[in-house]
Amino acid sequence: MKRLSVVIAGAVALATLVGSASTTVAQEKKFTIALIPGLTTDAFYITMRKGAQLAADALGVELLFQGGPEFNPTVQVPVLQAVIARAPDAILIAPTDKQQLIAPLQVAHEKGIPVITVDTFIDDGRYQDGEGPGDFPLSYIASDNVLGGRMAARALAKAIGGKGKVYVSNVKPGISTTDQREEGFKLEMANYPEIEVLETQFNDDDANKAAAQLQAVYARNPDLKGVFGANLFSAIGAADGVKALGKSGEIKVVAFDAPQRIVDDIKSGLIDMAIAQHPAEIGYYGVVTAYAVLVGQSVPVQIGTGFTVMDASNIDDPEIRKFVYSD
């Protein structure tokens, strides 16, 4: 969050750059921008909300934050419908399914509400190209999840000495971000011929299920060397499974995302490394992008944010700890 404060000036300057006509429109109406997270209780989205609020405060817009308790399209769609009924000026959303959110978001688009996706995407994520039913969002703001998966693979390969059996603990197929992380992981692991990537285990965002799967994979493969947890619950579950087996330090765990629980596990040696996204930046730039659209400015169709790699050697560094997600 401290890092974000240095770019407030850029957001405020945006109001000046839009021109006198657009500024007059902005002064006559206070815009409302809705942010619909994947779920409301995840530290990742709590941190995203803080970044979004920082931008909203700087630009003088109202931020509406509304979501569900589960990362599930059947939960998210009614939330989206309720938000559309409130007629916000723009919608930022982290879609919980690449296909199932296309039609509900199309309703917002047809009502003239600009749609921007954050963290996750719909369809193929390539917007405004005239191809596919889900190309209508104006922008996609997120981490490069394929790169993040590659970074995780390199870290795990180094940790196990470039050989052995590993697998991916993932949520379920159809979620854009975790699909891409798995893709990047497998692409990078192809560069390590002595590493065997076992079948992916899908845990439905249930850490207990992920822990049980880790133990089952180990029972079939007692020479298991490592696991990549493609999201928070996958990583926590895998770490718990390793702990239950008494194999901490022997079975290496690389996590994606960095709430306090992951930090604690890094300190205890249960997790070897975490690839931390910058969710506050995603929320911040989401609001700035929506505001630019509302005052008549063009926006890039994709905005990428970075990563911070956390391990035992740097986890207490204040410059690293500021990227730990909020609880």
N, C-alpha and C positions, 0 to 999 in steps of 0.2 A: 504494500500500500504506500510506503514511503516513496518507492520508485515512481509510482503513478503521479504523485503530487508534482513532480517536476514537469509533467506535460499538461497540467491544468491550463497553463498559458496558451498552449496550442488550441485547446478546446474553446477557450474564451475568445481567442483571435478568430475562430471560425465565424462567429456572429458578425464580426467586422468585415470579413472577406466576402460574405454573401451578397453584399450590395445593399443600398438603401431601401429598395423595394421589398426585398426579402426580409430585411430587418424590421420593417414596418409591420409586415404580416406577423412576425414572431412576437412583436410587442403587443399586438391586438389580441392575440390568443395564446394562452399558456398550453403548450402541447402536452399530451399525455402519451407516454411510451410504455407499453406493457412488456414485461420480461416474464416468460414462461419457462421455468427450468425443467430439467429432466425429472427431478424430484426436489422437494423443499428441504429435506433433512440431511442431504449430503454436504460435507464441508466444502467440496468443490463448488457447488452452486451457491452456498452461503457466501463464499469468497467472491464469486462472480457478482453477486448482488451488491456487495460493498463497492466494487469497482464501478458498477453501473450507477449506483447512487452518487458516487463522487462526481461522475460526469454530469448527471442530472442536476446536481446542486450547482455546478459550475455554469451550466447552460440555462438554468432557470426553467427546467421542465419537470413535470410530475412523473415519477416512476411508479408504475403499478406492478407489483410482484405477486404472481399467483401461480401455484403449481399443486401437484399432488404428492402423496406420500410414497409412491412407488414409481420406478422407472418402467412404465408399462403403457402402451398406446391406449388400452381400454380405460386407463385412469386419466391419461393426458387429454384425450379428445374431448370429454365433457368439460374439462377446465378450459380448453381452447374455445369451445363454443360459448361458454359463459363470458370469457374475455371479449370475444367478438361482439356479443350482445351489448357490452358496455361501450362499444365504438371508440376504442382508443385511436390515436392518430397514427400509430405504428406498432407493430408487433415484433419483438425479438423472441425467438423460441429455440430451445434445444430439442428437436424432434426425437421421440423415443423409438421411432421405426422409420426406415428409409422410404417405405412404400405406403404404410398405413396412414401416415400423416399428410400425404399429398392432397387427397380430396378434401379433408377438413380445412387445410390451409388455403386451398383454392377458393373456398367460400370467403375467407377474409380478403383475398386478392380481388375477387369479383365485386366486393363491397368497397373497393378503393382503399383498403388499408394496406400500406406497404409492409411486406414481410421480409425479415432478415433472420437468417439462422445463425445460431451461436453454438459452438462446441460440436454439435452434430448437424447432419444435413439430410435433405430428402433427395430422392431419385439418385442421380450420379454425382450430385454436388457441383456440377458445372452449370451455373445459372446464366440466364439471358443469352443462350446460344441458339434458341429456336428448336432445340431437340429435346424430346422427352416431355412427359406430362408435368414434371416438377421443375421446370426451368424458370418459373415466375419469380422466386425470391430475388431480391435485388443484390444481396451480398451474403457471403459466408465468412464468419470470423471464428477462427479456431487455431489450435496447434496443428502442426504437420504430423499427423498421427502415424503415417508410414515411416517417417524419419524417426519418430519416437520409438516405434517398434524395432527399427534397425539399431538404435542406440542401446535398447534393452538387450538385443541379441549379442552385440559386441561386448557389453558388460558381462553377460552371463558366460559367454565363450571364454573370456579372459579369466573369470572366476573359477572355471572348472578345468583350466589348462588346455582348452581347445579340443577336448575329446570326452565322449560319454553320452548318456541319454538325458534328454530334456523334454519338457512339454509345455504347452500354453494352457493356463487356466483362464477361461474366458466366460462371458456372460451368456450370450445366445446369438445365433446368426441373425443378421438383419439390422444391427446397430452400427451406424456408419463408422464411428470412432474406433470401437473395439475390433470391428472387422479389419480396419486399416492397420491397427497395431499388430494384429496377428499376421496380416499380410507382410508388413515390413519386417517382422521378426523372422518369418520363414524365408523371405528373400535374402536377408543378411546371413542366416544360418547356412544357406547354400554355399557360402564361401568357406565353410568349415567341414571338410569331408569326413572328419573323424567324429563329428557330432551327429547323433541320430535324434531327429525330432519325432517324438511319439504323437499319437492321436490327441487332438485337442479335447479338453474336458470342459463341458458347458455347465455352469452352476446356477443359472437363472438369478444372478445377483444375490446368492445366498452363501454367506461365508461358511456356515456350517456344512453345507453341501460341498463346497470347495475343499474344506478340510478332509471330509470323508473321501473325496475323490483322490486327493493326494495320497492318502493311506492305501487306497485300492490300487493306484498306479504303482506305488512302491511294492506292494505285495506281488504284483505281476512282474515287476522289474526292480529287484533288490539292488541293482547297480545304477539306479537313478541318481543323476548328479545335480539336476537343477530344474527350476520351474520359473516361468514368467507369468506373473499375475497381471492380466491386461487391464484391470481396473482396481479400484479400492477394495471391494469385497472379495475379488478373486485373490488378490495379494494377501490380504489378512487371513483368508481361509487357508491358503497354501501354507502360510507361516505357522498357523495353528496346527495344521496337519504335520508339519515337520517337527514342531515341538512335541506333539503327542507321541511321535515315533522315537523321540530322544535323539534326533539326527541334526540338531542345530549345528550349523557350521559345516556339516557333511553334505547336506542337500542345500545348494545355494538357491536363494530366492531373490529375484529382481522384481520390484514393484513399479506399477505405473500409478502416479498420483501421490500426494504427500500431506495427508492430514496428520494430526499429532500422534495417532496410533502408529502410523508407519514410522514416524520419527523415533518413537519409543522402541520399536522393534529393531531399528537400525542401531540404536545405542546398546541394546541387549545382545546384538549379534544374530538375531533371528532372521532379519532381512539384511541383505548385503548392500543393496543399492536401490534408490528410487529415482524415477524420472518424473520430476515435478513439472506440471504445466503451470501457466500463469493465468489462472481464471479471472483474477481481478482485471487484468488487461483486456481479456475477452469481453467482459461486461462493460468496461469503460469505453472501448472502441465501438462496441455495439450501439451504445447510446449516442456517441458522437456521430456515427454513420447514419443512424436513424434521423437525428436532428438535421444533418446535411441534406438528406432526402426531403425532409419536410419544408426546408427553406429553399428548395429548388436547385440544389447542387447535385452534380454527378458524383458517384461513389464507385470505388473499385469493387469488382464482383467477388474478390476474395482478399482477405486480410489475414496474414499469418502471425501468430505470436510464438514466443520462444519456450525453451525448457531450461531447467536448472537441475543438474545431476547432484544428488545428495548421497553421501556415504559416511562411514564412521570418521573419515579424515577431515570432513568439513562441516558436519552437522551442527556444531556449536558456533560456527562463524556467523556473526550478525548479518552479513551480506547474503548468506545462504538461508538463514532462518526466516528472513522476511518473506520467503516464498512458501513457507509452511501454510497450509490452508487454515482458515478460521473454523472453529467449532461453533 
